[in-house]
Amino acid sequence: MSATETPPSLVRLTVSSFSARVIAGAIILLFLYYAAGVVITLLFSILLAYFLDPAVEFLERLRLPRTLGAMVTVLILTAVLAAVGYGLWTRAADFAADWPKYGSVLQQVTAGVRGKIKGIEGQVSQIAPAEGAASGSTSPSGPGVVHTLILRGIGSLYALFLEVTFMPFLVFFMLAEKRQVWHGTLQLFPASRRTPVKETLEDVRDVLRDYLAGMTVVTLLVITASSLFFWALGMEFPILTGIVSGLLNMVPYIGAVLAWLPAFVIALAKWSNVGQFAFIAAVLTAIHLLGLNLVAPKLVGHRVRLNAVAITISLLFWGWVWGGMGLVLAIPITATLRVICDHTESWKPIGRWLSD
């Protein structure tokens, strides 16, 4: 055997190790997909616990027991979210009452688009009749597509039920028993690894906390600016549409385009000029881009440190796995992965690739 040849045993070991990693990755992916409700609820609870922990620590400095401080913080957050949800529900109910007006205009626009598509299909069918007939017979029905998109957007009704019912309890227990959970997590690792693991967890905490705080401020600013813009245009439901626009801002890049759709639906009842819709799209895009590129970097700083390619791939992947919820969680998950890679010697090249 020459010096440059690889021993067969080493080749078999390498192939076996690679196969094991592929199988493990596939099992993890299947778990994340089929256990989406549980995993999403857990991840959102962790994010909220990191976000609310400074408030609990502040109450502790005021000599309030941590358990009681965690309960007060969670109750205040629940009350605020319930009040905001009630306000949104009333505005959404008003919008639903006026939906026949918007629905009729939307049907007219949809009918016009379908007419143009059928005209194109007719021209194509003259060239390939069989293919044209096949394509016309397999068109999906409108309600089915809308229903599928709604379910895909929220992950699933089961996931939504878990998030609403279990999340407050999970956040409370995580806040109240923070020290026990922290200590128990460190005990999972050998004594020689606990210091690096502690540093990694602290960096993850700082990254997620800064990201959540920064994105919360940016989202509120986008909601305010969008609502004022819609109000200045004289559009109906300016606050409701502005809130939707601000929430979509939590999805980088894609949210700036998705924010056009609710505004376009409302504007259809008032305008028909393409230039006016282009103006709405341009102003909304400018608001979102200014928030993400000027305000967010100053608030979040350089802690997240993800390049545009990594962000785009993470949005594609987690959006494919979890739908709308995956788009919201993509950046926190990828930022956490980047921190772990930075603290793991063999993974540092991946961390450098993810960094900006």
C-alpha positions as CSV (number, residue, x, y, z in Angstrom):
1,M,0.0,0.0,0.0
2,S,1.4,3.4,-1.0
3,A,1.8,6.2,1.5
4,T,-0.9,8.3,-0.2
5,E,-3.7,5.6,-0.1
6,T,-6.3,5.9,2.6
7,P,-6.9,2.7,4.7
8,P,-10.2,1.0,4.0
9,S,-11.1,1.0,7.7
10,L,-10.7,4.8,7.9
11,V,-12.9,5.2,4.8
12,R,-15.6,3.0,6.3
13,L,-15.4,4.9,9.5
14,T,-15.7,8.3,7.8
15,V,-18.6,7.2,5.7
16,S,-20.4,5.7,8.7
17,S,-19.9,8.9,10.7
18,F,-21.2,11.0,7.9
19,S,-24.3,8.8,7.5
20,A,-24.9,8.9,11.2
21,R,-24.9,12.7,11.1
22,V,-27.2,12.8,8.1
23,I,-29.7,10.5,9.9
24,A,-29.4,12.5,13.1
25,G,-30.1,15.7,11.1
26,A,-33.1,14.2,9.4
27,I,-34.5,13.0,12.7
28,I,-34.1,16.5,14.3
29,L,-35.7,18.1,11.2
30,L,-38.7,15.7,11.4
31,F,-39.1,16.4,15.1
32,L,-39.0,20.2,14.6
33,Y,-41.6,19.8,11.8
34,Y,-44.1,17.5,13.6
35,A,-43.6,18.9,17.1
36,A,-43.9,22.5,15.8
37,G,-46.5,23.5,18.4
38,V,-44.4,22.4,21.4
39,V,-41.1,23.7,20.1
40,I,-42.5,27.1,19.0
41,T,-44.2,27.5,22.3
42,L,-40.9,26.7,24.1
43,L,-38.8,29.1,22.0
44,F,-41.3,32.0,22.4
45,S,-41.4,31.4,26.1
46,I,-37.6,31.5,26.3
47,L,-37.5,34.7,24.3
48,L,-40.1,36.3,26.6
49,A,-38.3,35.2,29.7
50,Y,-35.1,36.8,28.5
51,F,-37.0,39.9,27.7
52,L,-38.8,40.2,31.0
53,D,-36.0,39.1,33.2
54,P,-34.6,42.7,33.7
55,A,-38.1,43.8,35.0
56,V,-38.1,40.9,37.5
57,E,-34.5,41.8,38.6
58,F,-35.6,45.4,39.1
59,L,-38.5,44.3,41.4
60,E,-36.0,42.1,43.3
61,R,-33.9,45.2,44.0
62,L,-37.1,46.7,45.5
63,R,-37.1,43.8,48.0
64,L,-39.9,41.9,46.2
65,P,-39.5,38.1,46.3
66,R,-38.5,36.8,42.9
67,T,-41.5,34.5,42.6
68,L,-43.9,37.4,43.4
69,G,-42.0,39.7,41.0
70,A,-42.3,37.1,38.2
71,M,-46.0,36.7,38.8
72,V,-46.5,40.5,38.8
73,T,-44.5,40.9,35.6
74,V,-46.3,38.1,33.8
75,L,-49.7,39.4,34.9
76,I,-48.9,42.9,33.7
77,L,-47.7,41.6,30.3
78,T,-50.9,39.4,30.0
79,A,-53.1,42.4,30.9
80,V,-51.3,44.6,28.3
81,L,-51.6,41.9,25.6
82,A,-55.2,41.3,26.4
83,A,-56.0,45.0,26.2
84,V,-54.2,45.3,22.9
85,G,-55.9,42.1,21.6
86,Y,-59.3,43.5,22.6
87,G,-58.7,46.7,20.8
88,L,-57.5,44.9,17.7
89,W,-60.5,42.5,17.9
90,T,-62.9,45.4,17.9
91,R,-61.2,47.1,14.9
92,A,-61.0,43.7,13.1
93,A,-64.8,43.2,13.8
94,D,-65.5,46.6,12.2
95,F,-63.3,45.7,9.3
96,A,-65.2,42.3,9.0
97,A,-68.5,44.2,8.9
98,D,-67.2,46.4,6.1
99,W,-65.7,43.4,4.2
100,P,-68.5,43.1,1.6
101,K,-67.4,46.5,0.3
102,Y,-63.8,45.5,0.1
103,G,-64.6,42.0,-1.0
104,S,-66.7,43.1,-4.0
105,V,-63.8,45.4,-5.2
106,L,-61.3,42.6,-4.6
107,Q,-63.5,40.2,-6.6
108,Q,-63.6,42.6,-9.5
109,V,-59.8,43.0,-9.5
110,T,-59.4,39.2,-9.2
111,A,-61.9,38.6,-12.0
112,G,-59.9,41.0,-14.2
113,V,-56.6,39.2,-13.4
114,R,-58.3,35.8,-14.1
115,G,-59.6,37.1,-17.4
116,K,-56.1,38.1,-18.5
117,I,-54.7,34.8,-17.3
118,K,-57.4,32.9,-19.3
119,G,-56.6,35.0,-22.3
120,I,-53.0,33.9,-22.0
121,E,-54.1,30.3,-21.5
122,G,-56.2,30.5,-24.6
123,Q,-53.3,31.7,-26.6
124,V,-51.1,28.9,-25.2
125,S,-53.8,26.3,-25.8
126,Q,-53.8,27.1,-29.5
127,I,-50.1,26.0,-29.4
128,A,-50.5,23.1,-26.9
129,P,-54.2,22.3,-26.5
130,A,-53.6,19.3,-24.2
131,E,-51.4,21.2,-21.8
132,G,-53.9,24.1,-21.7
133,A,-56.8,21.9,-20.9
134,A,-54.8,20.1,-18.2
135,S,-53.8,23.4,-16.6
136,G,-57.4,24.7,-16.7
137,S,-58.8,21.6,-15.0
138,T,-56.4,21.6,-12.0
139,S,-56.9,25.2,-10.8
140,P,-57.3,25.4,-7.0
141,S,-60.4,26.8,-5.5
142,G,-60.1,30.2,-3.7
143,P,-61.3,29.3,-0.2
144,G,-59.1,26.2,0.0
145,V,-56.0,28.2,-0.9
146,V,-56.9,31.0,1.6
147,H,-57.6,28.4,4.3
148,T,-54.3,26.7,3.7
149,L,-52.4,30.0,3.8
150,I,-54.0,31.0,7.1
151,L,-53.2,27.7,8.8
152,R,-49.7,27.8,7.4
153,G,-49.2,31.4,8.6
154,I,-49.9,30.7,12.2
155,G,-48.2,27.3,12.2
156,S,-51.3,25.4,13.2
157,L,-54.4,25.9,15.4
158,Y,-52.9,23.5,17.8
159,A,-49.7,25.5,18.0
160,L,-51.7,28.7,18.6
161,F,-53.6,27.0,21.4
162,L,-50.4,25.9,23.1
163,E,-48.9,29.4,22.7
164,V,-51.9,31.2,24.3
165,T,-52.5,28.7,27.1
166,F,-49.1,27.4,28.1
167,M,-46.8,30.3,27.4
168,P,-47.7,32.5,30.4
169,F,-47.1,29.5,32.7
170,L,-43.8,28.6,31.1
171,V,-42.6,32.2,31.2
172,F,-43.6,32.5,34.9
173,F,-41.8,29.3,35.9
174,M,-38.7,30.3,33.9
175,L,-38.5,33.6,35.6
176,A,-39.4,32.4,39.1
177,E,-36.9,29.5,38.9
178,K,-34.2,31.2,36.8
179,R,-31.3,30.3,39.2
180,Q,-32.4,26.7,39.6
181,V,-32.8,26.3,35.8
182,W,-29.4,28.0,35.2
183,H,-27.6,25.9,37.7
184,G,-29.3,22.7,36.5
185,T,-28.3,23.5,32.9
186,L,-24.6,23.9,33.9
187,Q,-24.7,20.6,35.7
188,L,-25.5,18.9,32.5
189,F,-21.9,19.5,31.3
190,P,-18.6,18.3,32.8
191,A,-16.9,20.5,35.3
192,S,-14.1,21.4,32.8
193,R,-16.7,22.7,30.3
194,R,-19.0,24.7,32.7
195,T,-17.1,28.0,32.5
196,P,-17.2,28.1,28.6
197,V,-20.9,27.0,28.7
198,K,-21.7,29.8,31.2
199,E,-20.0,32.4,29.0
200,T,-21.9,31.0,26.0
201,L,-25.3,31.2,27.8
202,E,-24.5,34.8,29.0
203,D,-23.7,35.9,25.4
204,V,-26.9,34.2,24.1
205,R,-28.9,36.0,26.8
206,D,-27.4,39.4,25.9
207,V,-27.9,38.9,22.1
208,L,-31.5,37.8,22.5
209,R,-32.3,40.5,25.0
210,D,-30.8,43.2,22.9
211,Y,-32.5,41.9,19.7
212,L,-35.9,41.7,21.3
213,A,-35.7,45.2,22.9
214,G,-34.4,46.7,19.7
215,M,-37.0,45.1,17.5
216,T,-39.8,46.0,19.9
217,V,-38.8,49.7,19.7
218,V,-38.4,49.5,15.9
219,T,-41.8,47.8,15.5
220,L,-43.5,50.5,17.6
221,L,-41.9,53.2,15.5
222,V,-43.0,51.5,12.3
223,I,-46.5,51.1,13.6
224,T,-46.7,54.8,14.5
225,A,-45.2,56.0,11.2
226,S,-47.4,53.7,9.1
227,S,-50.6,54.6,11.0
228,L,-49.8,58.3,10.6
229,F,-49.2,57.8,6.9
230,F,-52.4,55.9,6.4
231,W,-54.3,58.5,8.4
232,A,-52.8,61.3,6.3
233,L,-54.0,59.5,3.1
234,G,-57.5,59.4,4.5
235,M,-57.6,55.6,4.4
236,E,-60.0,53.6,6.6
237,F,-58.7,51.6,9.5
238,P,-55.3,53.4,9.6
239,I,-54.4,52.1,13.1
240,L,-55.3,48.4,12.3
241,T,-53.4,48.5,9.0
242,G,-50.4,50.3,10.7
243,I,-50.3,47.6,13.4
244,V,-50.2,44.8,10.7
245,S,-47.5,46.7,8.9
246,G,-45.4,47.1,12.1
247,L,-45.8,43.4,13.0
248,L,-44.7,42.4,9.5
249,N,-41.6,44.4,10.1
250,M,-40.4,41.7,12.4
251,V,-39.7,39.6,9.3
252,P,-36.6,41.1,7.7
253,Y,-36.7,42.0,4.0
254,I,-39.9,40.1,3.2
255,G,-42.0,42.0,5.7
256,A,-41.4,45.3,3.8
257,V,-43.1,43.8,0.8
258,L,-45.8,41.9,2.7
259,A,-46.9,45.1,4.3
260,W,-48.1,46.3,1.0
261,L,-50.9,43.8,0.8
262,P,-53.2,45.0,3.7
263,A,-52.8,48.6,2.6
264,F,-53.6,47.7,-1.0
265,V,-56.8,45.9,0.1
266,I,-58.0,48.9,2.0
267,A,-56.9,51.3,-0.8
268,L,-58.8,49.4,-3.4
269,A,-62.1,50.8,-2.1
270,K,-60.9,54.4,-2.6
271,W,-58.4,54.4,-5.5
272,S,-57.8,52.7,-8.8
273,N,-54.8,54.6,-10.1
274,V,-51.6,52.5,-10.3
275,G,-49.5,55.5,-9.4
276,Q,-51.3,55.8,-6.0
277,F,-50.6,52.2,-5.1
278,A,-47.0,52.6,-6.2
279,F,-46.7,55.6,-3.9
280,I,-48.1,53.6,-0.9
281,A,-45.6,50.8,-1.7
282,A,-42.7,53.2,-1.9
283,V,-43.5,55.0,1.4
284,L,-44.1,51.7,3.3
285,T,-40.8,50.3,1.9
286,A,-39.0,53.5,2.9
287,I,-40.4,53.3,6.5
288,H,-39.4,49.7,6.9
289,L,-36.0,50.1,5.4
290,L,-35.3,53.2,7.5
291,G,-36.4,51.3,10.6
292,L,-34.2,48.2,9.9
293,N,-31.1,50.0,8.5
294,L,-30.9,53.2,10.6
295,V,-32.8,52.7,13.9
296,A,-32.3,48.9,14.5
297,P,-28.5,48.9,14.2
298,K,-28.2,51.6,16.8
299,L,-30.6,49.9,19.2
300,V,-29.4,46.3,18.7
301,G,-25.8,47.3,18.1
302,H,-23.4,44.7,16.7
303,R,-24.5,41.8,18.9
304,V,-26.6,40.0,16.4
305,R,-23.9,40.2,13.7
306,L,-25.5,38.2,10.9
307,N,-24.8,38.8,7.2
308,A,-27.6,39.2,4.6
309,V,-27.0,35.8,3.1
310,A,-27.3,34.0,6.5
311,I,-30.5,36.0,7.3
312,T,-32.0,35.1,3.9
313,I,-31.2,31.4,4.1
314,S,-32.5,31.3,7.7
315,L,-35.8,32.9,6.6
316,L,-36.2,30.4,3.8
317,F,-35.4,27.4,6.0
318,W,-37.4,28.3,9.1
319,G,-40.3,29.7,7.0
320,W,-40.4,26.4,5.2
321,V,-40.4,24.4,8.5
322,W,-42.8,26.5,10.6
323,G,-44.5,28.9,8.2
324,G,-45.1,32.4,9.6
325,M,-43.9,31.6,13.1
326,G,-40.6,30.4,11.5
327,L,-40.1,33.7,9.8
328,V,-40.4,35.5,13.2
329,L,-38.1,33.1,15.0
330,A,-35.5,32.7,12.2
331,I,-33.2,35.6,13.3
332,P,-33.1,34.7,17.1
333,I,-32.4,31.1,16.2
334,T,-29.6,31.9,13.8
335,A,-28.1,34.5,16.1
336,T,-28.1,31.9,18.9
337,L,-26.4,29.4,16.6
338,R,-23.8,32.0,15.7
339,V,-23.0,32.6,19.4
340,I,-22.6,28.9,20.0
341,C,-20.3,28.5,17.0
342,D,-18.2,31.4,18.2
343,H,-17.7,29.6,21.5
344,T,-17.0,26.2,20.0
345,E,-13.5,25.7,18.6
346,S,-14.5,23.3,15.8
347,W,-17.5,25.4,14.8
348,K,-15.8,28.8,14.6
349,P,-15.5,28.7,10.8
350,I,-19.3,28.4,10.6
351,G,-19.6,31.3,13.1
352,R,-17.4,33.5,10.9
353,W,-19.4,32.6,7.8
354,L,-22.7,33.6,9.6
355,S,-21.2,36.9,10.9
356,D,-21.5,40.1,9.0
